[in-house]
Amino acid sequence: MQELVKNFIGKNRLTDDEFIKYYDDLWEATPHFYSNWPTEEEIGKLKENYQKYYNSDEPILEINGEKEKWDGPLGNFYVSTFGRIKYCDKFLKQDDVSKQGYLVLLKPDAATPVNTTTCVYTFVAKMFMGKKDGDGLHVHHIDNNGYDCSLKNLILLTPAQHNAVHRNRKLNKEQLKDALSPKKRYSEDKIKLHLADYKNNNITRECGKWQNGRYYSHLLPDSRKNLIDVSYEKNFDNLYNDMMEHLHIYFSSLASSQALCFNLFYPLSEEVENRLDLINSHISKNATSEFEHIEKNSFEICQEKGRTNFDFFIKDDSKKYFFEIKYTEDTFGYVSEIDPTHHQKFNDYYKKQLGIVAPKVSERDFFNNYQLWRNICHVYENEDSINEVYFVVLKDRTDLIQDVEDAKKRCNKIFKDHIHVLKIEELVKKVLDEDNEALHNHYLEFFDKYLDY
């Protein structure tokens, strides 16, 4: 980690070319939810190791042969290269008050004008790195230790660069160039800021607690509050209770695709308004639907927990409709390393099905877009029946839409027209055009929550 930090000494920010050069190292050093996210105990030990530095009252610190330097004033504050702060000549204590892993200043007394919500790294970045209010740049901890706000551990990144570092899936060079391109950039930051504002203004200002013990502004303290109650509160109460054991661990997140799926489709279901035909005009009033659906009789003859789990499912006589929802996820799920278990699973279940649907797709291709191809495989039922497979995304998700379109080109001709992209905005507009007050009120709120970013 020290070697990584050394790469950035003397640099305040990175050009896109420099960022591409160091991207692999930065990504590997960053915790990600699905792999190396620290435990509450690990975070506690990290904090314990560093608070002896950031809360020290020694005039000048020396760590590993490096002497601390002070500069200022920044307003009435003096800032050190080790991330310590003084107000005039008074050392200010720091703590991780929000439990989000980032230090803020503590107010020593009523007379000292300290903003207890401004992160310590902001003072360091403004004092030594040229950070300005409103410049759009993010401050990134190079080793992802939020308790080390020393100058050498900070770098300024553009929002696109910062998003790439924190994506759960590491990008290859071409994907990284696309992510950094202004023409192709998907503003996940913008959506998450909007969701946080929506939560504060419409639900609660209280933050939810994650498994690592930290509190986050995009998490709800009560996951039930992630369901829209404008028109169908009792219906959603029933749905929530019925689905309790199927809720994802991320359901309390405002960006949860599962919660979005419930809010998007449940009012149209046969249990509420019975308007599934707004999704596809060929769907009849006799159709039934289900969330978190697993096919009982499927080419995936493995145990049920190993089969494809569909976010939403419609059955209309002999016709089946399968839905996969993506909101702010990086990409369709993938398998980075093909171990013997995955290899066996491919040979046992998917190889034959792919031979019918998309015979030129290799095992490596399949696992590079695992979730995409697993869903597409279900387009073929038997010689007499072709199903409909939907990928439900925002219209701005041109990256995911292109993935689906590229996959369709590799499918046999008879299946291409049965694989669809359903843009969330287009379905919402269609519903809002209906003369139904309850639906209208629900989907206006849906728009405000998910789409008005």
N, C-alpha and C positions, 0 to 999 in steps of 0.2 A: 504493500500500500504506500509506503514511503517513496518508493521509486515512481509510482504514479503521480504523487503529489509534486515530486521534483520536476516533472515534465512541464508544470504550469507556473513555476516560479518566474516572476517578472511579467507574466501575462495577466491582463485584467479580463479579457474576453477572447473568444475564439472565432475566427472566420469559419465559414462552412467547410472549407478545405481542411483547416486544422482540426475541426470537430470530427470530420470523417476519419482523419488519421488516428485520433485517440478514442474513437467511439467504442470499439470493442472493450478497451480497458475500463472506460467509464461505465459502460453497461454492466460489466462483470462485477464492478465494485458497488453497484447499486442493489439494494434489497428489492425483490419482486414478490408479489403475493403468492405466486405458485411455486416458488423455489426456496429462496434464502431469507424470507422475512424474519426479522429477529423476534425472539420471545420477550415477554414482559420482564423476565429475569435477566436476559441479556442486556436489555435497555437499561435496567436498573444498575447493573454492574458498570456499564459504560458511563452513566451519569456520575456514579460514585468515583470513578477514576479521574474524571475531568473537573468536578466541582472544586477540587483543591486548587485548581489554577484559576478558573474564572471568578471564583469568590474569594481569592486571596487579597490580603491588604498590604502585601509587600510592595514597596515603591516601584521596584523594577524586578521582573522575573527573568530567569534564564533557564531555558529548557533545551536539553540535548546540545548545549554549547551555543544556542542562539539567544541573543539578548532582545528583550522586548523594547519596542520603540513607541513613543507616544506622539500624537499630533492633535491639533485643534486650535481654536475651538470650532466645533460644529454646533452652531447655536451657542448654548452654554455647556456643551459636553466636550470632553476630551476622550479620545479613542486610542486604544493600543493595538499594535499588530497582533497581539495574542487574544484580542476580542474582549478585553476588559474595558469598562466605561467608568469615567468619573464625571460627576456634576460639580463644576468648579474644582475644588480640591477634595471632594468627597467620593470615595469609592462606592459604586452602586452594586448591590447584590443582584444576582440573576437566578432565575429558576424556570423550569418547564411547567408553567402554570396550567396550560391547556392539556398537558399530557400528550402532545402531538410530536414531541421530540425536538422542539426548537425553543431556544432560550429567549426570554423577555426580561426587561428590567423590573425590579420590585421597587415600589415607592417607599422610601425610607421614612418620610413624614409628610404631613399635609402641605407643608410649604414648598417642597421640592417638586417642580413641574415635570414629572416623569410620565410619559405615555406608556402604560403597562401592556399595550397591545402590539407595540412595534418590536419586531424581532431584533436581537442583538446583531445578527449578521448584516442587517440593513445599515446600522451605524458604520460598521467596518467597510462595507461596500461603498458608502457615500464618502467616507473620509479618505480612503486609500485607492479606490478603484474607479472613481468617476461616475458612480451610479447616480442617476438623476430621477426625481419623481416623474412618473409618466413616460419614461423612456421605453417601457415595454420589455425590458430585460429582466430575466430571472436570476436570482443568486442561487448557485448550486454548491453544495458541500461535496468536494471532490471525493472524499472517502465515505460520504453519506453519514457522517457522524455529526448530528446537529448540535452536539455539545462542544464541538471544536469549531469555534468561529474565528480562528486565527486567519490572518490574511492569506497565508500559504495554502490554506484548505478551501479557499473560496474561488469561484470562477463565475463570470457573467455569461449566461447563455440566452439565446433567443428562445421564445416559447416553443418553436418547432424543434430546436436542439434539445431543450429540456424534456419535451414529450418523448423524444426518441430514446433518451436515457432511461426514462421510467416506464417505457412500454414493457409489458410482460414477456413479449417475444422479441428476441434480438433480430434486427433487420440485417439483410445482406446489403452489399454496397449499392446495388441498384435501387433497392427499396428505400435505403437511407437517403439517396439523392432525391428520390421522389418525395419523401417526407419533408425534405428541406426546401423543395421547390415551392415558391409562392403560388404557382398556378394549381398545384395539386394538394396543397396543404389542407388538412382537415382540422378544424379548430376545436379539438377536444377541450382545451382550456376554457374556451368561451362558453361551452355547454356547461361545464362543471361550475363555473362562476355563476352562471344563470341559475342553475339548480340550487346553489347555496343561497342566493338571493330569494328564490322562490320559497325555500324552506323557512328562512328567517321572517319573511313577510306574510306567509300564508299558513304555516304549520307551527313551528316553534323555533326559538333561538337556541334551545338546548342541543348540544351535540351528542351523538351516539358514541358508544365505546366499542372499539375493535378488540379482537382476540388478544392483541399484544398489550392491552391495557391503555392504549392511547385513545384520545377523543378526537373525532374528525368532524369538520363542518358539513361534509356531505353525507354523514350518517345520521339516521333518526334514532332517538332513544326508544321509540315504540314502532316496530316494523309495520304494524297495522295502519299507521298513519301514511304509509306509502300508497295506499289505495284511495282513489278519488271518491269523495262522499257527497258530491253536489246533488245527484239525482237518485242514486241507487245504494244508499247506505246499508239497508237491511240485506240486500242481495250480496253486497261485498262482505258483510259480516259472515254470511253463510259460506261464501267462497273461501274466505280466509280460514275459517274453522275447518272446512273440509280439506283444505290444502296444507294445513299446518305441518304435517309430517313430510311434505314435499318441498317446503320452502328452502331456497338456497341460502347458504351462509351470508351471501351478499344482499339478501332481500331488504335489509334496512338501509341500503345505500340508495340515494335518490337516482343514481345512474343504473340501478338494477334492471336488466332486460326482462327478468321474470315479472317484476312489478309492472313495467311498461306493458308487457304482454297481457297481463290481467286487465289493466286499465284500458287497453286498446280493443280487446276482443270480447270481454265478458258482457258488456251491455248489448252486443249484437247477437249473443248466443240465444239458443232456444229457451233457456231458463229465464231470460229477461225480455228483450224486445223481439226476438226471433227474426233478425234481419241479417242473417249470414249471407244473404244474396247480395248485400252491398260489397262483399269481398269478391264474389264471383257470381254473376247473374244466373249461372246455371245451377246454383245451389238451391234446393227446394226447401219448402217450409217443414218438411219431414226430417231434415238433416239434424244430426246430433253432434255435439262438440265435447272436447275434453282437453284440459291442460295437463302438461307433463305426461304425455301419452307414450306408452311402449307397446309395440306390436306384439300380440300374443303368438300369432302364427306368422313367422317371418323366416326369411332365408338366414337371418342371424339366429342360429339354433343354439347359441351359447346360453348360459344362465341369464335370467332376466336383467340383472344388474349390469351385464356386459353389452346389452343391446342399445340401439340408438334411442335416446330420450328426446321426444319432440316437444317443443315449447307449446304448440297448439295443434289440434287435430280436429278435422271434420270428417264425418262419415255420412254420405248421402246415398242410400241404397247400396250399390256395389262400388260406388266411387269414393275414393279416399283423397283427402287433402292434408298434406303435411307442412308444418310451418316452423321455420327457424328464425329467431329474432336477434338482431344485433343493434345495439344503440351506441355505446362508446367503446366497445371492445376493440382491441387493436386489429384483430383479424379473425378469420375462421380458425378454429382449433387445429393444432398440428401436433405431430410427434417428432421430437428432435432426434431421438435415437431409436432405431428399430431393433428392439431386443428380441430374443427368441419367442417370447409370448406374443408380441405384436406380429412377428413374422408368421407364427402359427395361425393366429386369428385371421390374418389376411388370406392365407391359403385355404383355411377351412370355410370362411364365410363370404369374403368379398371378391375374391379373384373370379369366381364363376359369374357372380352378378355383374361385375365390371365387364366381363367378357361379352355380356349381352348389351349393357348400356353404353359403355365407353371402352372398347377393347384396346385402344392404344394408350390407356393410362397405366403407367407402371406402378409397382409397389411404392417406390420412392415418391412419385407424383401423388399417389393416394395419401400417404402419410404427411406430405408437405401441406396438404389442405384436407386434413383428416375429417373435420366436421362437415365441410362442404361435400366431399364425395360420399361420406356415409349417408347423408340426406339424399343426395341424387340417386344413389343405388336403389332407393325405395320407389323411384318412379315406375319401375317395372314390377308388376304383381305376378302376372302369368300371361300366356299367349292371348288371352281374351280380355285382359284388363291392364290399362295404363293409369297410374295415379298422377296427381298434381303435386309438385313440390314447390313451395314458396320460400323465398328468402326475404325477410321483412327488414328494411333499412331506411335510414334517412336519405333524402334525395341528395344531400351533400356527401354521402359516403360513396364517392365515385370510385374509391379504391376497392371496396367490397363489391360494388355493382360490376366493375370490370372483371373481378375474379369470377363472378357467376357467368358473365357473358363469355369469358374465355373458356370456362368449363363446358358451357353449352356447345361451343364449337367442336369440342372433342367427343361429344356424344353422338350416337347414331341418330340419323335424321328423324326417325319416327318419335324420338323422345324430346327433341329440342323445344317443341312448342308446349311441352308439359312441365317445363322448368321455368319458374317465374321470379322476377323481382317485384315485390310489392313495396312501393314507397309510402312510408307512413303518412306523409303530408297529403298525398293524393287520396288515401282512404278517408282521412279526417275531413278533407274538403267535401268528399262525396256524402259523408254522413251529415255534415252541417247544412248541406243543401236540402236535406229531408225536412218535411213539415212535422217535426216531432219535438216538442219542447224539452222533454226529459233528455233525449239524446243530444239535442242542441246544447243544453246547459252542461252536460257531462263533457262533451268534446270541445267546447270552448275552454273549459278548465284544463282538459288534456293538452290543448294547444298552449295555454299559458304555462303549464308545467314543463312540457317536454320540447316544444317546438319554437317558442318565442325567444330564442337566443340570438 
